[in-house]
Amino acid sequence: MSDKTHVVLTWLVALLAVTATAVGVVWPSLGDWFAVENGPVESLSVIVWFIAGGCLLLMHRPAPGAALALAIVCACLAIREHGVPAELIPSGKALMRLAHYFDPSVHWSRRLTEAVAVVGCLLSGIVACWHLLVFMWWRQGWRNPVGRLLMGAFAALAISQVMDHWFGEDVLYEEILECVAALLVLVAVQALHQRHLEAAAAAELRDALPEPCSRSS
């Protein structure tokens, strides 16, 4: 997809967000159906996060380690939307407490598995943040469409969390903003893939050009 296509997709995502918000305001009963916890909007966010993570792993990428870390972050954000099933883990917050891993009432194999999963997610988050910092700051990624899409996604996530903290579960815009963030990240992944393809094609073209003949003096 070209940069023009990515711009169109970005505006489409914004239009969908405005439309969903307007529907929720004009028809509150309908908004309470599609923009609530475990509703269609939240389910769409989960699907998009997993698709974005899968695209990071399957598409052309210059740094497989960074792609894996970012894909795990996307998976964590998807799981966070619906939460961990209570049948599997009664309390997800307990995983972030050190006392949980020294609790003798929990089988050691389960504690070990949970510790490996949590440490892996934390390390992936650190690696992903480092690569994003390098991309956005040192490589001035904020100047290109990929960086701007990622900044928009981060802003949508940040605003959704602020709204959730201030207004609680009574406001439906949080789920819409989180879905917008997921869609923007997916578009950014597609844009990054396109830029890598263009760079690889340009490099192949340079290699294919014959060297200029040297003149003898």
C-alpha positions in Angstrom: 0.0 0.0 0.0 1.2 3.5 -0.8 1.5 6.4 1.7 -1.7 7.8 0.2 -3.5 4.6 1.0 -2.3 4.8 4.6 -3.5 8.4 4.9 -6.9 7.3 3.6 -7.0 4.4 6.1 -6.0 6.7 9.0 -8.9 9.1 8.1 -11.2 6.1 7.8 -10.3 5.0 11.3 -10.9 8.5 12.6 -14.2 8.7 10.8 -15.3 5.3 12.3 -14.4 6.6 15.8 -16.4 9.8 15.3 -19.3 7.9 13.9 -19.3 5.4 16.8 -19.1 8.1 19.3 -21.9 10.1 17.7 -24.1 6.9 17.6 -23.4 6.4 21.3 -24.4 10.0 22.0 -27.6 10.1 19.9 -28.7 6.6 20.7 -27.4 5.8 24.2 -29.2 2.4 24.3 -27.4 1.4 21.1 -24.1 2.7 22.4 -24.5 0.8 25.6 -24.7 -2.4 23.5 -21.7 -2.1 21.2 -19.2 0.0 23.4 -19.4 -1.8 26.7 -17.1 -4.2 28.4 -17.0 -7.5 26.4 -19.1 -5.8 23.7 -18.4 -5.8 19.9 -16.0 -2.8 20.0 -13.9 -4.5 22.7 -14.0 -7.8 20.8 -12.8 -6.0 17.6 -9.9 -4.4 19.6 -8.8 -7.9 20.7 -8.9 -9.2 17.1 -7.0 -6.2 15.7 -4.3 -6.4 18.3 -3.7 -10.1 17.5 -3.7 -9.4 13.8 -1.1 -6.6 14.3 1.1 -8.9 16.3 0.8 -11.6 13.7 1.7 -9.2 10.9 4.8 -8.1 12.8 5.9 -11.8 12.9 5.0 -12.7 9.3 5.9 -9.6 7.3 9.3 -8.5 6.2 11.2 -6.8 9.1 14.8 -5.7 9.7 15.0 -6.8 13.4 13.3 -10.1 14.3 13.9 -9.6 18.0 12.2 -6.2 18.0 9.3 -7.7 15.9 8.9 -10.5 18.4 8.9 -8.1 21.4 6.4 -5.8 19.8 4.2 -8.8 18.8 4.2 -10.0 22.4 3.2 -6.4 23.5 0.3 -6.5 21.1 -0.8 -9.9 22.4 -0.6 -8.6 26.0 -2.8 -5.6 25.0 -5.3 -8.0 23.4 -5.4 -10.2 26.5 -5.8 -7.1 28.7 -8.9 -6.1 26.8 -10.9 -9.2 27.7 -8.8 -10.1 30.8 -7.4 -13.5 31.7 -10.2 -16.1 32.3 -10.9 -16.5 36.0 -10.9 -20.3 35.5 -7.2 -20.0 34.5 -6.1 -17.3 36.8 -8.5 -16.1 39.5 -6.8 -12.8 39.9 -4.6 -11.3 37.2 -3.4 -8.6 39.6 -1.9 -11.3 41.8 0.6 -12.0 39.0 2.3 -8.7 39.7 2.8 -9.4 43.4 6.0 -11.1 44.6 4.1 -12.8 47.5 2.1 -14.7 44.9 5.2 -16.7 43.8 6.0 -17.7 47.4 2.5 -18.8 48.2 2.7 -22.6 49.1 -1.0 -23.0 48.4 -0.3 -22.6 44.7 1.5 -25.5 43.0 5.1 -24.7 42.2 4.8 -25.6 38.5 2.0 -23.1 38.1 4.0 -20.4 39.9 7.0 -21.2 37.7 4.9 -21.0 34.5 3.3 -17.7 35.6 6.7 -16.2 36.5 8.2 -17.1 33.2 5.2 -15.6 31.3 5.3 -12.4 33.4 9.0 -11.9 33.1 8.8 -12.6 29.4 6.1 -10.0 28.9 8.1 -7.4 31.0 11.3 -8.0 29.1 9.3 -7.8 25.8 7.9 -4.5 27.0 11.4 -3.1 27.8 12.8 -4.2 24.4 9.8 -2.8 22.6 10.0 0.5 24.4 13.8 0.7 23.6 13.3 0.1 19.9 10.4 2.5 19.7 12.6 5.1 21.5 15.4 4.6 19.0 13.0 4.8 16.1 11.1 7.8 17.2 14.0 9.9 18.7 17.3 9.0 17.1 15.9 8.0 13.7 13.4 10.8 13.8 10.5 8.4 13.2 8.0 11.1 14.2 8.7 12.7 10.8 7.3 9.8 8.7 3.8 8.3 8.6 4.7 5.3 10.7 5.8 7.4 13.6 2.8 9.7 13.4 0.5 6.7 13.4 2.2 5.3 16.5 1.9 8.6 18.2 -1.8 8.7 17.4 -2.2 5.2 18.8 -0.4 6.1 22.0 -2.4 9.3 22.4 -5.7 7.3 22.0 -4.6 4.7 24.6 -3.5 7.4 27.0 -6.7 9.4 26.7 -8.8 6.2 27.1 -7.0 5.4 30.4 -7.5 8.9 31.7 -11.2 8.8 30.8 -11.5 5.3 32.5 -9.8 6.7 35.6 -12.0 9.8 35.8 -15.4 8.5 34.6 -15.2 4.8 35.3 -17.3 2.2 33.4 -20.2 4.6 32.8 -18.5 6.2 29.8 -18.4 4.3 26.5 -15.7 6.3 24.7 -12.9 4.4 26.4 -13.6 1.2 24.4 -13.9 3.2 21.2 -10.5 5.0 21.8 -8.8 1.7 22.6 -10.2 0.2 19.3 -8.9 3.3 17.4 -5.5 2.7 19.0 -5.4 -0.9 17.8 -6.5 0.0 14.3 -3.8 2.8 14.1 -1.2 0.3 15.2 -2.3 -2.1 12.5 -2.1 0.6 9.8 1.4 1.6 11.1 2.6 -2.1 10.8 1.3 -2.2 7.2 3.0 1.2 6.5 6.3 0.0 8.0 6.1 -3.2 5.9 5.6 -1.1 2.8 8.6 1.2 3.6 10.8 -1.9 4.1 9.7 -3.2 0.7 10.4 0.1 -1.0 13.9 0.3 0.7 14.7 -3.3 -0.4 13.6 -2.6 -4.0 15.7 0.6 -4.1 18.7 -1.3 -2.8 18.3 -4.0 -5.4 18.0 -1.4 -8.1 21.2 0.3 -7.0 23.0 -3.1 -7.0 21.6 -3.9 -10.5 22.9 -0.7 -12.1 26.3 -1.1 -13.9 29.2 0.8 -12.5 30.2 3.8 -14.6 33.2 3.2 -16.8 36.4 4.8 -15.6 38.2 7.1 -18.0 41.8 6.7 -18.6 43.8 9.8 -18.4 
